[in-house]
Structure formats: C-alpha cells, structure tokens
Amino acid sequence: MLEIGVLGPTRLSADGELLLLDRQLERALAVRLALAGGSGVSDETLARDLWGDRSADRSIAESLRVLVHRLRRTLGEHATAVRRTASGYAMDAVVTDLIALESALARPGPRRAILELWRGPAFADLRAIPFAAAEGERLDMVQVELWADRIEAELDRDPSLGVELERLVAENPLHERLAGLSAVSL
C-alpha cells in the first residue's frame, strides 16, 4: 500500500522507500486519488479538482489518461495501485498524516503533540492545484487553532510562546482568538 503525507511538501512512499514524483500534476493526482480512500473518482471531478475552470478547455478523458499513464510509469513496480473502476480512477493509498491528525483530533486531551505532524504548510508543493489550495487553507486554519489551543493552555508557564503568538498574529491579523491571546500576553 502506498503512503502519502500532505502536512508539508508531498511525500510518497511504499514499503518504507521514498518514491519521487517530480511532476506536480502527478503528485496532485496521486494525492487526490488517495484522499478518496480507494473509491473511484469521476473524470469530471478529477478534471475540476486538478485544473479548475481550465478543465473545460481540455479533452478531459485524454488528459487524464496521459496523466494516469505518466503516474503509473513513475510508480514503476507500484503502478498497479492506480486502477480504473466503474466510477472513475482509484488508487490504493492512504494519506497517513491526515489519518493521524483526524485520529488525534478525535481524542480528548492535550493538543501539543498534534502540531508535530506538520512538516510545513499543508499541501505546500501543490497549492497551485485547485483542490490542494482549498484543502491546504482548511488545514492551515486547523493548525492555527491548534497553536491557539497550545498557547492558551501554556502561555503562563512558557513565556517563549509569546514569540510564536506574535508570529501567528502577524500572519493572521483578523483571527480574533489570537488577537485576544496577544492582548492577554502583553
């Protein structure tokens, strides 16, 4: 089974070995299919998610066939992970860091360790792709909320978090909770 990480630049591995996908659209296709959890994704949905409004200007089926062919070629011995189903293309892959994130968020308790799942901005190398831009922004907000939780819980014990708080306020000037924490911190 292929494993993909998206909480930072895209990381794809199989059997513990890192696989390099040099082309952005190949990485985006692999991630999008992995997000479907093994279910087929229709050609129209894939085209919209990968190319946005520009998808109307293309031969969707042909463009996807070429992209899937390139992805399979790049995956080499793992090419069979990508398959065509009655409902569209599917891939046997899991987005491991998102699964870990969802699992950690579902459990009560301290959130500090959850922040360590991030290796950088979510979908960092795919932000030019429509679905990745939207998902990346959503996960950025989750990360900001987790930082706010941590800062709120630990600021009085760890004054060094004030530096991180000021960085977050500068990056998110309209975030009311961060602004409030900043005022309390000062």
N, CA, C and O of each residue as an XYZ file, in Angstrom:
744
protein
N       0.858     -1.180      0.000
C       0.000      0.000      0.000
C       0.899      1.237      0.000
O       1.892      1.299      0.725
N       0.541      2.194     -0.807
C       1.278      3.448     -0.862
C       0.859      4.342      0.300
O      -0.305      4.361      0.701
N       1.825      5.076      0.828
C       1.549      6.023      1.907
C       1.918      7.416      1.433
O       2.981      7.631      0.849
N       1.023      8.358      1.694
C       1.233      9.735      1.256
C       1.130     10.649      2.463
O       0.276     10.465      3.331
N       2.007     11.631      2.504
C       1.965     12.662      3.530
C       1.737     14.011      2.867
O       2.370     14.331      1.861
N       0.828     14.804      3.434
C       0.500     16.110      2.831
C       0.640     17.276      3.804
O       0.436     18.426      3.415
N       0.983     17.001      5.066
C       1.146     18.084      6.032
C       2.556     18.652      5.919
O       3.365     18.570      6.843
N       2.812     19.218      4.772
C       4.112     19.717      4.342
C       4.222     19.394      2.868
O       3.209     19.109      2.229
N       5.410     19.428      2.312
C       5.551     19.003      0.915
C       5.104     17.549      0.769
O       5.281     16.750      1.689
N       4.537     17.211     -0.362
C       4.032     15.865     -0.598
C       5.151     14.839     -0.456
O       6.241     14.999     -1.006
N       4.855     13.793      0.287
C       5.790     12.685      0.472
C       5.055     11.402      0.133
O       3.997     11.122      0.696
N       5.609     10.621     -0.783
C       5.003      9.368     -1.208
C       6.002      8.249     -0.944
O       7.168      8.341     -1.328
N       5.536      7.190     -0.283
C       6.431      6.073     -0.003
C       5.679      4.758     -0.153
O       4.453      4.691     -0.058
N       6.466      3.721     -0.392
C       5.937      2.364     -0.477
C       6.937      1.450      0.207
O       8.130      1.490     -0.093
N       6.457      0.636      1.115
C       7.316     -0.298      1.850
C       8.499      0.419      2.499
O       9.609     -0.111      2.534
N       8.255      1.632      3.014
C       9.290      2.395      3.687
C      10.257      3.118      2.763
O      11.133      3.845      3.232
N      10.113      2.933      1.468
C      11.004      3.567      0.492
C      10.326      4.796     -0.110
O       9.186      4.728     -0.569
N      11.040      5.912     -0.100
C      10.514      7.158     -0.645
C      10.452      7.076     -2.164
O      11.428      6.689     -2.808
N       9.310      7.438     -2.737
C       9.144      7.475     -4.191
C       9.102      8.929     -4.636
O       8.403      9.743     -4.033
N       9.837      9.256     -5.673
C       9.889     10.633     -6.145
C       8.946     10.837     -7.316
O       9.039     10.154     -8.335
N       8.047     11.780     -7.155
C       7.166     12.201     -8.239
C       7.561     13.635     -8.570
O       7.151     14.575     -7.890
N       8.352     13.790     -9.608
C       8.898     15.103     -9.950
C       7.848     16.070    -10.476
O       7.947     17.275    -10.247
N       6.849     15.559    -11.173
C       5.854     16.429    -11.802
C       4.709     16.730    -10.844
O       4.142     15.834    -10.219
N       4.387     18.016    -10.747
C       3.368     18.470     -9.808
C       2.008     17.824    -10.065
O       1.335     17.420     -9.117
N       1.593     17.718    -11.321
C       0.281     17.136    -11.606
C       0.228     15.656    -11.249
O      -0.822     15.161    -10.839
N       1.329     14.949    -11.397
C       1.351     13.542    -10.986
C       1.184     13.439     -9.467
O       0.421     12.609     -8.974
N       1.902     14.285     -8.736
C       1.751     14.295     -7.272
C       0.318     14.648     -6.897
O      -0.272     14.018     -6.019
N      -0.246     15.663     -7.566
C      -1.606     16.102     -7.263
C      -2.615     14.990     -7.541
O      -3.539     14.780     -6.755
N      -2.445     14.284     -8.646
C      -3.348     13.177     -8.963
C      -3.233     12.081     -7.911
O      -4.245     11.556     -7.447
N      -2.013     11.734     -7.534
C      -1.820     10.696     -6.515
C      -2.482     11.096     -5.201
O      -3.157     10.280     -4.573
N      -2.296     12.334     -4.784
C      -2.892     12.812     -3.534
C      -4.409     12.818     -3.635
O      -5.093     12.353     -2.723
N      -4.942     13.342     -4.737
C      -6.401     13.426     -4.886
C      -7.037     12.045     -4.850
O      -8.076     11.850     -4.220
N      -6.411     11.083     -5.529
C      -6.951      9.724     -5.514
C      -6.821      9.099     -4.125
O      -7.721      8.387     -3.680
N      -5.720      9.357     -3.446
C      -5.543      8.820     -2.092
C      -6.585      9.391     -1.136
O      -7.075      8.688     -0.252
N      -6.923     10.668     -1.314
C      -7.937     11.288     -0.452
C      -9.300     10.633     -0.601
O     -10.136     10.724      0.298
N      -9.530      9.972     -1.735
C     -10.809      9.296     -1.961
C     -10.881      7.961     -1.224
O     -11.927      7.313     -1.225
N      -9.794      7.548     -0.601
C      -9.815      6.338      0.215
C     -10.074      5.053     -0.547
O     -10.717      4.145     -0.021
N      -9.590      4.957     -1.770
C      -9.765      3.742     -2.555
C     -11.008      3.739     -3.418
O     -11.179      2.844     -4.245
N     -11.878      4.717     -3.245
C     -13.080      4.818     -4.082
C     -12.723      5.479     -5.404
O     -11.768      6.251     -5.489
N     -13.493      5.172     -6.421
C     -13.276      5.780     -7.727
C     -13.681      7.241     -7.737
O     -14.656      7.630     -7.094
N     -12.926      8.052     -8.471
C     -13.226      9.476     -8.612
C     -13.497      9.714    -10.095
O     -12.684      9.354    -10.946
N     -14.635     10.319    -10.396
C     -15.031     10.508    -11.792
C     -14.059     11.425    -12.534
O     -13.374     12.255    -11.935
N     -14.022     11.249    -13.850
C     -13.159     12.083    -14.689
C     -13.485     13.561    -14.516
O     -12.579     14.390    -14.440
N     -14.766     13.897    -14.453
C     -15.173     15.294    -14.330
C     -14.691     15.896    -13.005
O     -14.215     17.030    -12.963
N     -14.822     15.118    -11.924
C     -14.371     15.591    -10.615
C     -12.858     15.770    -10.601
O     -12.349     16.774    -10.104
N     -12.145     14.796    -11.148
C     -10.688     14.911    -11.202
C     -10.260     16.122    -12.018
O      -9.363     16.861    -11.614
N     -10.901     16.326    -13.167
C     -10.543     17.469    -14.021
C     -10.794     18.785    -13.292
O      -9.955     19.685    -13.329
N     -11.931     18.899    -12.638
C     -12.239     20.128    -11.892
C     -11.254     20.338    -10.739
O     -10.786     21.452    -10.507
N     -10.948     19.262    -10.024
C     -10.049     19.368     -8.881
C      -8.603     19.649     -9.285
O      -7.878     20.325     -8.556
N      -8.179     19.134    -10.440
C      -6.798     19.322    -10.884
C      -6.591     20.592    -11.700
O      -5.574     21.270    -11.551
N      -7.564     20.918    -12.572
C      -7.378     22.044    -13.487
C      -8.349     23.196    -13.246
O      -8.193     24.255    -13.854
N      -9.328     23.026    -12.393
C     -10.280     24.099    -12.115
C     -11.071     24.488    -13.352
O     -11.505     23.625    -14.114
N     -11.257     25.777    -13.552
C     -12.035     26.277    -14.684
C     -11.401     25.948    -16.027
O     -12.090     25.901    -17.046
N     -10.095     25.722    -16.034
C      -9.411     25.410    -17.293
C      -9.763     24.029    -17.805
O      -9.456     23.706    -18.953
N     -10.405     23.195    -16.978
C     -10.715     21.829    -17.394
C     -11.694     21.803    -18.562
O     -11.728     20.824    -19.307
N     -12.484     22.847    -18.738
C     -13.437     22.892    -19.854
C     -12.714     23.030    -21.184
O     -13.269     22.684    -22.228
N     -11.488     23.528    -21.162
C     -10.735     23.735    -22.396
C     -10.011     22.482    -22.861
O      -9.348     22.518    -23.897
N     -10.110     21.407    -22.153
C      -9.327     20.213    -22.441
C     -10.224     19.033    -22.802
O     -11.418     19.017    -22.502
N      -9.629     18.074    -23.438
C     -10.265     16.784    -23.598
C     -10.017     16.049    -22.287
O      -8.937     15.497    -22.072
N     -11.009     16.044    -21.421
C     -10.847     15.530    -20.072
C     -10.330     14.091    -20.072
O      -9.337     13.785    -19.412
N     -10.992     13.226    -20.799
C     -10.621     11.812    -20.773
C      -9.195     11.608    -21.261
O      -8.436     10.857    -20.648
N      -8.819     12.263    -22.351
C      -7.474     12.098    -22.895
C      -6.417     12.673    -21.960
O      -5.374     12.055    -21.745
N      -6.679     13.845    -21.407
C      -5.727     14.457    -20.475
C      -5.510     13.571    -19.252
O      -4.378     13.401    -18.799
N      -6.583     13.011    -18.722
C      -6.457     12.132    -17.561
C      -5.744     10.834    -17.909
O      -4.938     10.338    -17.121
N      -6.031     10.286    -19.071
C      -5.349      9.059    -19.493
C      -3.832      9.273    -19.553
O      -3.056      8.441    -19.083
N      -3.431     10.393    -20.136
C      -1.999     10.708    -20.229
C      -1.406     10.883    -18.832
O      -0.335     10.351    -18.539
N      -2.098     11.623    -17.977
C      -1.609     11.868    -16.622
C      -1.513     10.568    -15.815
O      -0.530     10.348    -15.108
N      -2.527      9.711    -15.920
C      -2.511      8.428    -15.215
C      -1.382      7.552    -15.750
O      -0.697      6.881    -14.979
N      -1.187      7.557    -17.064
C      -0.095      6.778    -17.663
C       1.255      7.238    -17.106
O       2.093      6.413    -16.743
N       1.464      8.558    -17.038
C       2.726      9.092    -16.504
C       2.891      8.717    -15.030
O       3.987      8.359    -14.599
N       1.797      8.799    -14.252
C       1.861      8.440    -12.838
C       2.226      6.968    -12.679
O       3.094      6.626    -11.877
N       1.572      6.105    -13.434
C       1.873      4.674    -13.342
C       3.330      4.390    -13.723
O       4.007      3.596    -13.069
N       3.795      5.035    -14.770
C       5.183      4.845    -15.209
C       6.148      5.277    -14.104
O       7.148      4.605    -13.849
N       5.851      6.384    -13.460
C       6.702      6.882    -12.384
C       6.660      5.949    -11.170
O       7.676      5.765    -10.500
N       5.506      5.364    -10.884
C       5.371      4.457     -9.737
C       6.084      3.130     -9.952
O       6.363      2.412     -8.992
N       6.377      2.802    -11.196
C       7.127      1.578    -11.500
C       6.422      0.337    -10.997
O       5.294      0.047    -11.398
N       7.090     -0.398    -10.114
C       6.534     -1.665     -9.623
C       5.244     -1.476     -8.822
O       4.533     -2.447     -8.563
N       4.938     -0.250     -8.432
C       3.718      0.040     -7.672
C       2.600      0.593     -8.565
O       1.596      1.102     -8.067
N       2.779      0.489     -9.868
C       1.829      1.051    -10.823
C       0.427      0.470    -10.682
O      -0.557      1.145    -10.987
N       0.329     -0.767    -10.228
C      -0.993     -1.395    -10.107
C      -1.839     -0.770     -9.002
O      -3.027     -1.069     -8.887
N      -1.237      0.091     -8.191
C      -2.004      0.783     -7.153
C      -3.037      1.715     -7.780
O      -4.060      2.008     -7.162
N      -2.777      2.184     -9.004
C      -3.712      3.066     -9.709
C      -4.526      2.199    -10.648
O      -3.976      1.453    -11.457
N      -5.840      2.304    -10.534
C      -6.709      1.468    -11.360
C      -7.942      2.243    -11.822
O      -8.302      3.279    -11.262
N      -8.559      1.713    -12.843
C      -9.794      2.287    -13.372
C     -10.948      1.463    -12.828
O     -10.937      0.236    -12.925
N     -11.953      2.133    -12.251
C     -13.142      1.452    -11.752
C     -14.345      1.944    -12.554
O     -14.216      2.815    -13.414
N     -15.492      1.386    -12.269
C     -16.710      1.818    -12.960
C     -17.031      3.283    -12.674
O     -17.644      3.960    -13.499
N     -16.619      3.770    -11.509
C     -16.936      5.156    -11.152
C     -15.788      6.129    -11.420
O     -15.934      7.326    -11.172
N     -14.659      5.647    -11.916
C     -13.546      6.527    -12.244
C     -12.220      5.926    -11.814
O     -12.127      4.724    -11.563
N     -11.200      6.759    -11.729
C      -9.887      6.283    -11.297
C      -9.844      6.166     -9.778
O     -10.457      6.952     -9.056
N      -9.103      5.162     -9.315
C      -8.929      4.937     -7.880
C      -7.472      4.573     -7.634
O      -6.740      4.214     -8.556
N      -7.065      4.671     -6.376
C      -5.684      4.356     -6.022
C      -5.652      3.724     -4.639
O      -6.326      4.181     -3.716
N      -4.864      2.673     -4.510
C      -4.666      2.018     -3.218
C      -3.560      2.764     -2.486
O      -2.380      2.443     -2.622
N      -3.954      3.749     -1.721
C      -3.005      4.578     -0.979
C      -3.737      5.188      0.211
O      -4.957      5.357      0.193
N      -2.969      5.511      1.236
C      -3.533      6.185      2.396
C      -2.744      7.465      2.660
O      -1.532      7.527      2.453
N      -3.455      8.461      3.115
C      -2.839      9.732      3.483
C      -2.577      9.642      4.985
O      -3.409     10.034      5.803
N      -1.419      9.126      5.321
C      -1.123      8.731      6.701
C      -1.170      9.882      7.692
O      -1.690      9.722      8.797
N      -0.636     11.041      7.317
C      -0.618     12.131      8.297
C      -2.005     12.711      8.537
O      -2.291     13.176      9.640
N      -2.872     12.692      7.526
C      -4.249     13.160      7.748
C      -5.028     12.181      8.616
O      -5.842     12.590      9.444
N      -4.780     10.896      8.426
C      -5.432      9.894      9.271
C      -4.980     10.078     10.723
O      -5.792     10.029     11.646
N      -3.682     10.289     10.908
C      -3.158     10.526     12.258
C      -3.743     11.802     12.847
O      -4.061     11.845     14.036
N      -3.887     12.838     12.033
C      -4.461     14.106     12.500
C      -5.906     13.918     12.936
O      -6.284     14.345     14.027
N      -6.712     13.287     12.100
C      -8.119     13.079     12.432
C      -8.270     12.228     13.690
O      -9.133     12.491     14.528
N      -7.433     11.217     13.813
C      -7.476     10.362     14.995
C      -7.105     11.149     16.254
O      -7.756     11.018     17.291
N      -6.058     11.962     16.153
C      -5.621     12.757     17.308
C      -6.662     13.802     17.693
O      -6.881     14.053     18.878
N      -7.301     14.409     16.704
C      -8.317     15.422     16.991
C      -9.557     14.814     17.632
O     -10.270     15.493     18.370
N      -9.818     13.546     17.357
C     -10.999     12.885     17.913
C     -10.812     12.509     19.383
O     -11.784     12.273     20.100
N      -9.558     12.456     19.821
C      -9.282     12.078     21.218
C      -9.225     13.327     22.096
O      -8.698     14.358     21.678
N      -9.759     13.238     23.293
C      -9.620     14.367     24.219
C      -8.187     14.427     24.752
O      -7.443     13.448     24.714
N      -7.841     15.586     25.236
C      -6.529     15.720     25.850
C      -5.692     16.791     25.197
O      -6.171     17.523     24.331
N      -4.426     16.886     25.613
C      -3.544     17.932     25.100
C      -3.327     17.813     23.588
O      -3.272     16.720     23.026
N      -3.209     18.963     22.969
C      -3.062     19.015     21.516
C      -1.628     19.280     21.065
O      -1.355     19.360     19.868
N      -0.727     19.416     22.011
C       0.638     19.821     21.682
C       1.298     18.885     20.668
O       1.901     19.346     19.699
N       1.186     17.573     20.887
C       1.847     16.606     20.011
C       1.278     16.622     18.600
O       1.971     16.251     17.652
N       0.039     17.041     18.447
C      -0.579     17.063     17.114
C       0.174     18.019     16.191
O       0.305     17.756     14.996
N       0.659     19.106     16.732
C       1.383     20.087     15.910
C       2.636     19.500     15.289
O       3.105     19.994     14.264
N       3.183     18.461     15.887
C       4.389     17.829     15.358
C       4.126     17.040     14.085
O       5.073     16.622     13.418
N       2.857     16.825     13.730
C       2.536     16.135     12.481
C       2.896     16.980     11.259
O       3.181     16.440     10.190
N       2.883     18.304     11.416
C       3.169     19.199     10.295
C       4.668     19.256     10.013
O       5.477     19.402     10.929
N       5.029     19.138      8.730
C       6.409     19.288      8.279
C       6.570     20.603      7.535
O       7.638     20.876      6.987
N       5.538     21.412      7.509
C       5.497     22.671      6.783
C       4.043     22.948      6.445
O       3.158     22.245      6.933
N       3.773     23.953      5.620
C       2.390     24.215      5.230
C       1.782     22.997      4.521
O       2.431     22.374      3.681
N       0.546     22.669      4.865
C      -0.134     21.534      4.241
C      -0.217     21.740      2.731
O      -0.467     22.848      2.257
N      -0.006     20.674      1.996
C      -0.037     20.696      0.526
C       0.918     21.753     -0.032
O       0.630     22.376     -1.053
N       2.043     21.949      0.635
C       2.964     23.049      0.318
C       3.362     23.101     -1.149
O       3.438     24.185     -1.726
N       3.615     21.963     -1.756
C       4.086     21.947     -3.140
C       2.950     21.808     -4.152
O       3.198     21.697     -5.352
N       1.711     21.814     -3.676
C       0.560     21.633     -4.574
C      -0.425     22.797     -4.526
O      -1.524     22.685     -5.069
N      -0.070     23.889     -3.905
C      -1.023     24.989     -3.707
C      -1.524     25.616     -5.017
O      -2.525     26.332     -5.003
N      -0.859     25.367     -6.128
C      -1.330     25.896     -7.407
C      -2.463     25.042     -7.992
O      -3.101     25.440     -8.967
N      -2.706     23.888     -7.404
C      -3.755     22.973     -7.867
C      -5.025     23.292     -7.078
O      -4.982     23.368     -5.850
N      -6.175     23.483     -7.780
C      -7.389     23.946     -7.089
C      -7.791     23.175     -5.832
O      -8.017     23.802     -4.796
N      -7.889     21.854     -5.876
C      -8.345     21.132     -4.683
C      -7.329     21.258     -3.550
O      -7.711     21.332     -2.383
N      -6.040     21.283     -3.885
C      -4.991     21.350     -2.862
C      -4.951     22.722     -2.204
O      -4.658     22.836     -1.014
N      -5.242     23.757     -2.971
C      -5.275     25.100     -2.395
C      -6.371     25.187     -1.336
O      -6.149     25.713     -0.246
N      -7.558     24.667     -1.663
C      -8.672     24.713     -0.715
C      -8.393     23.851      0.517
O      -8.619     24.287      1.646
N      -7.904     22.635      0.301
C      -7.602     21.753      1.425
C      -6.455     22.307      2.262
O      -6.475     22.214      3.489
N      -5.462     22.881      1.603
C      -4.334     23.464      2.317
C      -4.763     24.602      3.227
O      -4.314     24.695      4.369
N      -5.638     25.471      2.718
C      -6.137     26.584      3.538
C      -6.937     26.077      4.726
O      -6.826     26.616      5.827
N      -7.738     25.048      4.511
C      -8.526     24.472      5.607
C      -7.595     23.903      6.686
O      -7.811     24.121      7.878
N      -6.575     23.185      6.262
C      -5.645     22.592      7.225
C      -4.768     23.646      7.892
O      -4.351     23.472      9.037
N      -4.483     24.740      7.181
C      -3.764     25.856      7.812
C      -4.564     26.402      8.991
O      -4.001     26.710     10.041
N      -5.877     26.520      8.812
C      -6.727     27.025      9.891
C      -6.795     26.036     11.060
O      -6.848     26.445     12.219
N      -6.794     24.746     10.754
C      -6.755     23.740     11.820
C      -5.464     23.909     12.612
O      -5.478     23.863     13.842
N      -4.344     24.105     11.907
C      -3.060     24.277     12.574
C      -3.061     25.543     13.438
O      -2.558     25.526     14.561
N      -3.619     26.630     12.924
C      -3.675     27.874     13.696
C      -4.500     27.663     14.964
O      -4.113     28.131     16.035
N      -5.624     26.969     14.855
C      -6.449     26.700     16.033
C      -5.715     25.829     17.047
O      -5.840     26.033     18.255
N      -4.953     24.862     16.555
C      -4.163     24.023     17.461
C      -3.097     24.847     18.173
O      -2.850     24.653     19.363
N      -2.461     25.772     17.439
C      -1.482     26.660     18.078
C      -2.168     27.535     19.132
O      -1.630     27.748     20.219
N      -3.350     28.034     18.801
C      -4.079     28.866     19.759
C      -4.417     28.062     21.009
O      -4.309     28.571     22.125
N      -4.826     26.804     20.825
C      -5.103     25.936     21.985
C      -3.853     25.783     22.850
O      -3.907     25.918     24.073
N      -2.731     25.499     22.193
C      -1.487     25.293     22.936
C      -1.070     26.566     23.670
O      -0.720     26.528     24.849
N      -1.110     27.675     22.968
C      -0.684     28.942     23.574
C      -1.583     29.296     24.749
O      -1.102     29.717     25.801
N      -2.880     29.128     24.569
C      -3.819     29.435     25.644
C      -3.549     28.572     26.877
O      -3.641     29.051     28.007
N      -3.217     27.307     26.656
C      -3.004     26.389     27.769
C      -1.642     26.577     28.437
O      -1.498     26.297     29.627
N      -0.642     27.048     27.688
C       0.723     27.028     28.216
C       1.412     28.381     28.305
O       2.552     28.439     28.765
N       0.785     29.456     27.894
C       1.474     30.748     27.834
C       1.984     31.211     29.196
O       3.080     31.762     29.300
N       1.189     30.987     30.236
C       1.633     31.440     31.553
C       2.811     30.617     32.079
O       3.575     31.109     32.909
N       2.975     29.367     31.612
C       4.106     28.520     32.031
C       5.305     28.644     31.101
O       6.436     28.385     31.510
N       5.064     29.042     29.835
C       6.141     29.098     28.844
C       6.081     30.437     28.101
O       5.466     30.529     27.039
N       6.714     31.466     28.653
C       6.658     32.792     28.032
C       7.263     32.833     26.628
O       6.973     33.760     25.871
N       8.091     31.859     26.263
C       8.673     31.851     24.915
C       7.601     31.657     23.841
O       7.837     31.951     22.669
N       6.435     31.167     24.235
C       5.341     31.024     23.273
C       4.837     32.384     22.792
O       4.149     32.466     21.774
N       5.174     33.442     23.514
C       4.788     34.788     23.087
C       5.363     35.143     21.718
O       4.712     35.833     20.933
N       6.559     34.684     21.432
C       7.179     34.922     20.122
C       6.364     34.230     19.030
O       6.080     34.816     17.985
N       5.994     32.972     19.288
C       5.176     32.234     18.319
C       3.808     32.895     18.158
O       3.274     32.969     17.052
N       3.253     33.370     19.257
C       1.964     34.051     19.219
C       2.033     35.302     18.344
O       1.141     35.541     17.530
N       3.071     36.085     18.506
C       3.201     37.308     17.696
C       3.361     36.985     16.213
O       2.839     37.700     15.358
N       4.087     35.900     15.910
C       4.219     35.471     14.506
C       2.853     35.088     13.946
O       2.498     35.471     12.832
N       2.097     34.333     14.726
C       0.773     33.904     14.284
C      -0.170     35.089     14.100
O      -0.946     35.118     13.145
N      -0.111     36.053     14.996
C      -0.957     37.247     14.875
C      -0.579     38.024     13.621
O      -1.456     38.519     12.914
N       0.711     38.135     13.339
C       1.158     38.841     12.136
C       0.672     38.131     10.862
O       0.308     38.786      9.886
N       0.669     36.801     10.876
C       0.223     36.033      9.714
C      -1.301     35.975      9.605
O      -1.836     35.792      8.512
N      -2.001     36.128     10.727
C      -3.470     36.012     10.771
C      -4.048     37.198     11.530
O      -4.612     37.018     12.609
N      -3.920     38.416     10.986
C      -4.308     39.601     11.757
C      -5.801     39.695     12.081
O      -6.182     40.438     12.986
N      -6.640     38.969     11.372
C      -8.082     39.031     11.627
C      -8.579     37.893     12.515
O      -9.781     37.776     12.754
N      -7.684     37.070     12.998
C      -8.060     35.945     13.857
C      -8.296     36.482     15.271
O      -7.344     36.832     15.968
N      -9.553     36.548     15.694
C      -9.927     37.184     16.956
C      -9.329     36.496     18.178
O      -8.892     37.154     19.122
N      -9.316     35.177     18.149
C      -8.801     34.472     19.315
C      -7.315     34.752     19.508
O      -6.868     34.966     20.635
N      -6.544     34.753     18.422
C      -5.118     35.060     18.528
C      -4.897     36.496     19.003
O      -4.016     36.755     19.822
N      -5.695     37.419     18.489
C      -5.574     38.816     18.920
C      -5.871     38.930     20.415
O      -5.186     39.663     21.129
N      -6.867     38.225     20.881
C      -7.209     38.240     22.299
C      -6.085     37.655     23.148
O      -5.741     38.203     24.195
N      -5.515     36.540     22.693
C      -4.396     35.936     23.422
C      -3.195     36.875     23.446
O      -2.474     36.944     24.441
N      -2.986     37.587     22.360
C      -1.880     38.542     22.284
C      -2.072     39.670     23.304
O      -1.128     40.089     23.973
N      -3.298     40.143     23.405
C      -3.585     41.201     24.376
C      -3.355     40.709     25.797
O      -2.785     41.424     26.621
N      -3.798     39.488     26.085
C      -3.595     38.906     27.415
C      -2.108     38.719     27.679
O      -1.634     38.960     28.789
N      -1.377     38.291     26.662
C       0.058     38.057     26.792
C       0.812     39.335     27.122
O       1.747     39.328     27.922
N       0.399     40.430     26.500
C       1.073     41.704     26.734
C       0.748     42.241     28.110
O       1.229     43.310     28.485
